[in-house]
Amino acid sequence: MTRMRALAALALTGTVGLAGCGGQSPGPTPGGAAGTTGSGYADGKTFTLNIAADPGALDPQGAATSFLFALTQYAYDNLVAVGADGSIQPQLAGAWTAEGTTLTFDIKSGVTCADGAPFTAQTVVDNIAYVTDPENKSPFLGVFIPVGATATAAGAKVTVKLPAPAPFALNAFANLPMVCDAGMKNRASLKAATNGTGPYTLVEAVPSDHYTYQLREGYTWGPGGATTAEPGMPAKVVVKIVANETTAANQLLAGAANAVQITGADAGRLAGAGLKSVGTQALIGQQWYNHADGHATADPAVRLALTRAVDLKQLQAAITSGQGADATQLAVLAPTGCTGDAVSGHLPTFDAAAAGAALDAAGWVKGADGVRAKGGERLSVSLLYDSALGSAGSGAAELAVAAWKAVGADAKAVQQNQTQLSGVIFGTGAWDVAWVPLNVSTPDQVMPFVSGPAAPKGTNFAGIDNADYLAAAKRAMAATGAEGCADWFAAEQALYKAADVVPFANNVIPTFLKGAELSIVGSIVPTSIRMLG
């Protein structure tokens, strides 16, 4: 089976990119009794969320696309959570320690799975063993759990031994969903069902149409102590697949949906209608090149020339519908591990004439049809981009293709949804340039995607091998938390200089709401959802 990995990208309600790596925190704190509360919350209602693409198989440790990551939050919990302020909060673990290469987690008593079975420390150990076994091809190996990590259980305590110090180890475990024993024993059962400790249980799955989750009673171990007894929590959550953003927006306006994430021009229409939204800062424009043999982009001169041939400012304005800003770093999903700007002044500058001259110098010669070739190989470039980017993404892709054609490339753009993109970049490898924004909260989570074994054997889907990045990242990994940020930024800048990764646009992605309130910390926090009376 093709390994359906994803970049740890934006896991809001399912925006562009790969699966979001944020934490969770409790949402609004309502008060009052059952029914409509004094705070205006209402019990027994259904919360409907529209997302742009089907998540595919639902195994929470089998892929990391943002749509799957968003759905995972309803049925599965993590050991700890990360609050909006960056603090580590209790979830399945009530207490923890982190000293050097040793982490401990004390699992709360009374935690149960959706099937009624107890959740134990040994269950945690089995989850960690599954992810760290390379035969299982989990995309979380090396991202949330270091290669070589081991775990043991003694009573309610889990002890994790890391192969080396990890600068943001607790943040990483705040992103690792825990599967219950029955699901661990029968992984195939997780493709279209759930088996976790989360606040909701999947009761209906109609792929490419909708997924329905039902509230669990007696759930008391949510992030920061959240429970399902809070007034206003929806009795059901229905996640609908609505590919067209305008259609999704219309359904929200009509009251057929309660939450829709909007990346394009429809945001202005919804804001104009007076709908409130929750915004999340995200990296929305990020260009990757396939370094594998057989692709013109395996040539460093081609990668640099294609980068210099496009006006990144124009691309930023197009892909964000004029609402975005310059990219600042590779880990922007709040709460971020590092603050500051690693990008400005370090990307290759726009100069179409210099791009053409560089291709000439590298032996890429224009033919009679205007397309360059070298050694009998045409300079053919396919750009893949996420359909969730909508018309703004299409407009930006047209700009890039036109610029590349102007310097002698036979360029074309192909729009795909996240599931298709994941299958190509981690599976078939049939791509040259991809716009797949990697949205993570700490810079160490970037590392497996820009170093190590290339896909399909590893998560390094672009096949990047940058010695300067590795040298700086090694120094950063030896530091604790934010103490290594200067070296993390130096590592990123090595990628920019070589045009290995080109971040070109940040944006605040709004999730518009009607008839509901919620919090977003990386993704929608299920225990924060409140239905309005």
Secondary structure, 3 states (H helix, E strand, C coil): CCCCCCCCCCCCCCCCCECCECCCCCCCCCCCCCCCCCCCECCCCEEEEEECCCCCCCCCCCCCEHHHHHHHHHHCCCCEEECCCCCEEECCEEEEEEECCEEEEEECCCCECCCCCECCHHHHHHHHHHHHCHHHCCCCECCCECCCCEEEEECCEEEEECCCCCCCHHHHHCCCCCCCHHHHHCHHHHCCCCCCCCCEEEEEEECCCEEEEEECCCCCCCHHHCCCCCCCCCCEEEEEECCCHHHHHHHHHCCCCCEEECCCCHHHHHHHCCCEEEEEEEEEEEEEECCCCCCHHHCHHHHHHHHHHCCHHHHHHHHCCCCCECCCCCCCCCCCCCCCCCCCCCCCCCCHHHHHHHHHHCCCEECCCCCEEECCEECEEEEEEEHHHHHHHHHHHHHHHHHHHHCCCEEEEEEECHHHHHHHHHHHCCCCEEECCCCECCHHHCHHHHCCCECCCCCECCCCCCHHHHHHHHHHHCCCHHHHHHHHHHHHHHHHHCCCEEEEEEEEEEEEECCEECCECCCECHHHCEEEC
